[in-house]
Amino acid sequence: MSALIRVENLVRDFDVSKPWLNRVIERLPKAKLRAVADVSFEIEERSVYALVGESGSGKSTIGRIIAGLIPASAGRVVIDGVDIVDQGGPDAVRSELQMIFQDPYASLNPRWKVRDIIAEPVAVRGERTQGLAEKLLEQVGLSATDAGKFPHEFSGGQRQRICIARALASNPKIIICDEPTSALDVSVQSQVLNLMSDLKEEMGLTYLFISHDLTVVRHMADRIGVLYLGSLVEEAPRDRLFDAPKHPYTRMLFDAAPRMDAFGREVDPPKGEIPDAINPPPGCPYHPRCPLATQICKEEHPAPRMIGETRVRCHHAE
């Protein structure tokens, strides 16, 4: 398969400085937070690529850059052969990409009827929307009569189905899913995930799936990238990553995740302090918490390298 999305050396910095007058009085320099640090990966057409990591690792920032909601500070994002960073995201590429957000209610206009919400991506292009919302509602497991209702009349799972219907309205190739089930209870999560899997097969969709839930990722993903402090520390096919994680941070995530077969198990809590993202430590950013850290980890940032099918940033991955 060919790469539909190619992310190369992506960087995103945020200015977190105090106001100008405070900096002058206190003689402080500007402060910068690097939310995404030199991230590269590819997403093949009709596949599911998952980004996982702790809160603040940069998952959602990468999703929003690819969606064009925020600009990149450096690097390239090539979608279907078009570099959206350099070329500003032509409309032809933007129409091929949609996003499903974490909180379905917050992403739906409470003053609009569902019919107008779903048809909006098509209506803004001046295309015909007659009957579109009703058809899509039935496709995602709701009733066509729901098109005349408002978002507050639905449950959380139903609202997320409406968001999926809205994402499908413009007939996209790519859907970015930013924690699409984290606000739902477990039984509804499985329904929504199964719906997304079925739609992927039926419509030939490509997903960028952002999540901190390893159970969900194992169910959905074909390939997984693990983020820590904005850096992609490990990337591998799903089964390879779960069977033989190479990076100590990935192993820590797996140890911390709940498992059905681990009742009564005792796991040592992670050691060390989480570094300050504004002033990250030199060398490998994970070394203050890593049980394998040596002097080279404190001095030299590891370069990505291949170990079998796994791409990993670690001096001691073997």
C-alpha positions as CSV (number, residue, x, y, z in Angstrom):
1,M,0.0,0.0,0.0
2,S,1.1,3.6,-0.6
3,A,1.4,6.2,2.1
4,L,-1.6,8.5,2.1
5,I,-0.2,10.7,4.9
6,R,3.5,11.4,5.4
7,V,4.7,13.4,8.4
8,E,8.3,14.5,8.3
9,N,10.3,16.1,11.1
10,L,7.2,17.8,12.5
11,V,7.8,20.5,15.1
12,R,5.2,22.6,17.0
13,D,6.3,25.2,19.6
14,F,3.9,27.2,21.8
15,D,4.8,30.6,23.3
16,V,4.0,30.3,27.1
17,S,5.8,33.5,28.1
18,K,4.5,35.8,30.7
19,P,3.0,39.1,29.4
20,W,5.5,41.6,28.0
21,L,5.4,44.0,30.9
22,N,6.0,41.2,33.5
23,R,9.0,40.0,31.4
24,V,10.4,43.5,31.4
25,I,10.0,44.1,35.1
26,E,11.2,40.6,36.1
27,R,13.9,40.5,33.4
28,L,12.7,37.2,32.1
29,P,13.3,35.7,28.6
30,K,10.5,34.3,26.4
31,A,9.4,30.8,27.4
32,K,8.7,28.2,24.7
33,L,7.0,24.8,25.1
34,R,7.9,22.2,22.4
35,A,4.7,20.2,22.1
36,V,5.9,18.2,19.1
37,A,9.6,17.4,18.6
38,D,10.9,16.1,15.3
39,V,8.1,13.5,14.7
40,S,8.0,11.5,11.5
41,F,5.7,8.7,10.5
42,E,3.6,7.4,7.5
43,I,0.0,6.3,7.3
44,E,-0.9,3.8,4.6
45,E,-4.1,4.1,2.7
46,R,-7.1,2.2,4.1
47,S,-5.2,1.5,7.4
48,V,-5.5,2.7,11.0
49,Y,-2.5,4.4,12.6
50,A,-2.8,5.0,16.3
51,L,-0.9,7.6,18.5
52,V,-0.7,6.7,22.2
53,G,0.9,8.3,25.2
54,E,0.2,10.1,28.4
55,S,-1.8,13.4,28.6
56,G,0.4,16.2,27.3
57,S,2.5,14.0,25.1
58,G,1.5,15.8,21.9
59,K,-1.1,13.4,20.4
60,S,-3.9,15.9,19.9
61,T,-1.5,18.6,18.7
62,I,-0.3,16.4,15.9
63,G,-3.9,15.6,14.9
64,R,-4.8,19.2,14.8
65,I,-1.8,20.1,12.7
66,I,-2.7,17.4,10.1
67,A,-6.3,18.6,10.2
68,G,-5.1,22.2,9.5
69,L,-6.6,23.6,12.8
70,I,-3.2,24.9,14.0
71,P,0.0,25.5,11.9
72,A,3.3,23.6,12.3
73,S,6.4,25.4,13.4
74,A,8.6,23.3,11.2
75,G,8.5,20.1,9.2
76,R,6.2,18.7,6.5
77,V,2.8,17.1,6.3
78,V,2.2,15.6,2.9
79,I,-1.4,14.4,2.2
80,D,-2.0,12.6,-1.0
81,G,1.1,14.2,-2.5
82,V,0.3,17.7,-1.4
83,D,2.4,19.4,1.3
84,I,-0.2,21.3,3.4
85,V,2.4,23.1,5.5
86,D,4.1,24.8,2.6
87,Q,1.1,25.1,0.3
88,G,-1.4,26.2,2.9
89,G,-3.7,23.2,2.5
90,P,-5.6,23.5,-0.8
91,D,-9.3,23.0,-0.6
92,A,-9.0,19.8,-2.6
93,V,-7.0,18.2,0.2
94,R,-9.0,19.7,3.0
95,S,-12.2,18.2,1.7
96,E,-10.7,14.7,1.9
97,L,-10.1,15.0,5.6
98,Q,-12.5,15.3,8.6
99,M,-12.1,15.1,12.4
100,I,-14.1,13.5,15.2
101,F,-13.5,15.2,18.6
102,Q,-13.3,13.8,22.1
103,D,-16.5,15.5,23.5
104,P,-19.4,15.0,21.1
105,Y,-21.7,17.6,22.8
106,A,-19.0,20.3,22.7
107,S,-18.5,19.8,19.0
108,L,-22.2,20.0,18.0
109,N,-23.9,23.4,17.7
110,P,-26.7,23.2,20.4
111,R,-28.9,25.7,18.4
112,W,-28.8,23.8,15.1
113,K,-30.9,20.8,14.2
114,V,-29.1,17.6,13.5
115,R,-30.0,17.9,9.8
116,D,-28.1,21.2,9.5
117,I,-25.1,20.0,11.5
118,I,-24.6,16.9,9.4
119,A,-25.1,18.7,6.0
120,E,-22.9,21.7,6.9
121,P,-19.6,20.3,5.3
122,V,-21.5,19.8,2.0
123,A,-23.6,23.0,2.2
124,V,-20.5,25.3,2.5
125,R,-19.4,24.0,-0.8
126,G,-22.7,24.9,-2.4
127,E,-23.7,21.3,-3.1
128,R,-27.1,19.7,-2.8
129,T,-27.9,18.3,0.7
130,Q,-31.5,17.1,0.2
131,G,-31.9,13.8,2.1
132,L,-28.2,13.6,3.0
133,A,-28.6,13.8,6.7
134,E,-31.3,11.2,6.8
135,K,-29.3,8.8,4.8
136,L,-26.2,9.2,6.9
137,L,-28.1,8.9,10.2
138,E,-29.4,5.5,9.1
139,Q,-25.9,4.5,8.0
140,V,-24.6,5.1,11.6
141,G,-27.4,3.3,13.3
142,L,-29.8,6.1,14.1
143,S,-33.3,6.9,12.6
144,A,-33.9,9.3,9.7
145,T,-36.5,11.0,11.9
146,D,-33.7,12.1,14.3
147,A,-32.7,14.7,11.7
148,G,-35.3,17.2,13.0
149,K,-34.0,17.0,16.7
150,F,-31.5,19.0,18.6
151,P,-28.2,17.6,20.1
152,H,-29.4,17.8,23.7
153,E,-32.1,15.2,22.9
154,F,-29.6,12.5,22.4
155,S,-27.3,10.4,24.7
156,G,-23.5,10.6,24.6
157,G,-23.2,7.6,22.3
158,Q,-25.9,8.8,19.9
159,R,-24.1,12.2,19.8
160,Q,-20.9,10.6,18.8
161,R,-22.7,8.7,16.0
162,I,-24.0,12.1,14.8
163,C,-20.4,13.4,14.8
164,I,-19.4,10.3,12.7
165,A,-22.3,11.1,10.3
166,R,-21.1,14.7,9.9
167,A,-17.5,13.5,9.3
168,L,-18.8,11.1,6.5
169,A,-20.9,13.8,4.8
170,S,-18.1,15.2,2.6
171,N,-17.1,11.7,1.5
172,P,-13.6,12.0,3.0
173,K,-10.6,9.6,2.6
174,I,-9.1,10.4,6.0
175,I,-10.7,10.7,9.4
176,I,-8.8,12.0,12.4
177,C,-10.3,10.5,15.6
178,D,-9.2,12.4,18.7
179,E,-10.1,10.2,21.7
180,P,-13.5,9.5,20.1
181,T,-14.7,7.1,22.8
182,S,-13.1,8.4,26.0
183,A,-16.2,10.3,27.1
184,L,-18.5,7.2,26.7
185,D,-19.1,4.3,29.0
186,V,-17.6,0.9,28.1
187,S,-20.7,-0.7,26.5
188,V,-21.3,2.3,24.2
189,Q,-17.5,2.5,23.4
190,S,-17.7,-1.0,21.8
191,Q,-20.7,-0.1,19.7
192,V,-19.0,3.1,18.4
193,L,-15.7,1.3,17.7
194,N,-17.4,-1.5,15.9
195,L,-19.4,1.0,13.8
196,M,-16.1,2.8,12.9
197,S,-14.5,-0.5,11.9
198,D,-17.5,-1.4,9.7
199,L,-17.4,2.0,8.0
200,K,-13.7,1.8,7.4
201,E,-14.2,-1.5,5.4
202,E,-17.3,-0.3,3.6
203,M,-16.0,3.1,2.5
204,G,-12.2,2.5,2.3
205,L,-11.4,5.0,5.0
206,T,-8.0,5.8,6.6
207,Y,-7.9,6.6,10.3
208,L,-5.5,8.5,12.5
209,F,-6.6,7.2,15.9
210,I,-5.5,9.2,18.9
211,S,-6.0,7.6,22.3
212,H,-4.5,6.8,25.7
213,D,-6.6,3.6,26.0
214,L,-4.4,0.7,25.0
215,T,-7.4,-1.7,24.9
216,V,-9.1,0.5,22.3
217,V,-5.9,0.8,20.3
218,R,-5.3,-2.9,20.2
219,H,-8.8,-3.4,18.8
220,M,-8.5,-0.7,16.2
221,A,-5.0,-0.1,15.0
222,D,-2.8,-1.6,12.3
223,R,0.3,0.4,13.3
224,I,1.0,2.3,16.6
225,G,3.3,5.2,17.5
226,V,4.2,5.9,21.1
227,L,4.7,9.5,22.1
228,Y,6.6,10.9,25.1
229,L,7.0,14.7,25.7
230,G,6.3,15.3,22.0
231,S,8.8,12.8,20.7
232,L,7.9,9.5,18.9
233,V,9.9,7.0,21.0
234,E,8.6,3.8,19.5
235,E,6.7,2.7,16.4
236,A,5.7,-0.8,15.3
237,P,2.9,-2.9,13.8
238,R,0.2,-3.5,16.5
239,D,1.0,-7.2,17.3
240,R,4.8,-6.6,17.3
241,L,4.4,-3.7,19.7
242,F,2.1,-5.6,22.2
243,D,4.2,-8.8,22.0
244,A,7.7,-7.3,22.3
245,P,7.8,-3.6,23.3
246,K,11.3,-2.2,23.0
247,H,11.2,1.2,24.8
248,P,11.1,1.3,28.6
249,Y,8.3,3.9,28.4
250,T,6.2,1.6,26.3
251,R,6.7,-1.2,28.7
252,M,5.7,1.1,31.6
253,L,2.5,2.0,29.8
254,F,1.6,-1.7,29.3
255,D,2.4,-2.5,33.0
256,A,0.1,0.4,34.1
257,A,-2.8,-0.6,31.9
258,P,-5.6,-2.7,33.5
259,R,-5.8,-6.3,32.4
260,M,-8.5,-9.0,32.9
261,D,-6.0,-11.7,33.7
262,A,-4.1,-9.6,36.3
263,F,-6.4,-9.6,39.3
264,G,-4.4,-9.1,42.5
265,R,-1.1,-8.4,40.7
266,E,1.4,-6.0,42.2
267,V,3.1,-3.6,40.0
268,D,5.9,-1.2,41.1
269,P,4.8,2.4,40.5
270,P,6.8,4.4,38.0
271,K,9.9,5.9,39.5
272,G,11.3,9.4,39.1
273,E,9.6,12.7,38.4
274,I,7.9,13.8,35.1
275,P,10.1,16.4,33.6
276,D,9.1,20.0,33.0
277,A,8.0,20.3,29.4
278,I,9.2,23.9,29.2
279,N,12.7,22.9,30.4
280,P,13.1,19.3,29.4
281,P,16.2,17.4,30.6
282,P,19.2,17.0,28.3
283,G,19.8,13.8,26.5
284,C,16.9,11.3,26.4
285,P,13.7,13.0,27.8
286,Y,12.7,9.8,29.5
287,H,15.9,9.2,31.4
288,P,14.8,10.8,34.8
289,R,12.1,8.0,35.0
290,C,13.9,5.2,33.2
291,P,15.2,2.1,35.0
292,L,17.8,1.5,32.3
293,A,19.3,5.0,32.2
294,T,23.1,5.3,32.1
295,Q,25.4,8.3,31.6
296,I,24.9,8.4,27.8
297,C,21.1,8.7,28.3
298,K,21.7,11.9,30.3
299,E,24.0,13.4,27.7
300,E,22.9,12.3,24.2
301,H,19.5,12.3,22.7
302,P,19.0,8.9,21.0
303,A,18.4,8.8,17.2
304,P,15.6,6.6,15.8
305,R,16.8,3.2,14.6
306,M,15.3,0.0,13.5
307,I,15.2,-3.2,15.5
308,G,13.4,-5.7,13.3
309,E,10.0,-4.2,12.5
310,T,10.3,-1.7,15.3
311,R,11.6,1.9,15.1
312,V,12.7,3.0,18.5
313,R,14.6,6.0,20.1
314,C,16.5,4.3,23.0
315,H,20.2,3.7,23.7
316,H,19.4,0.4,25.5
317,A,16.4,-0.9,23.5
318,E,18.0,-4.4,23.1
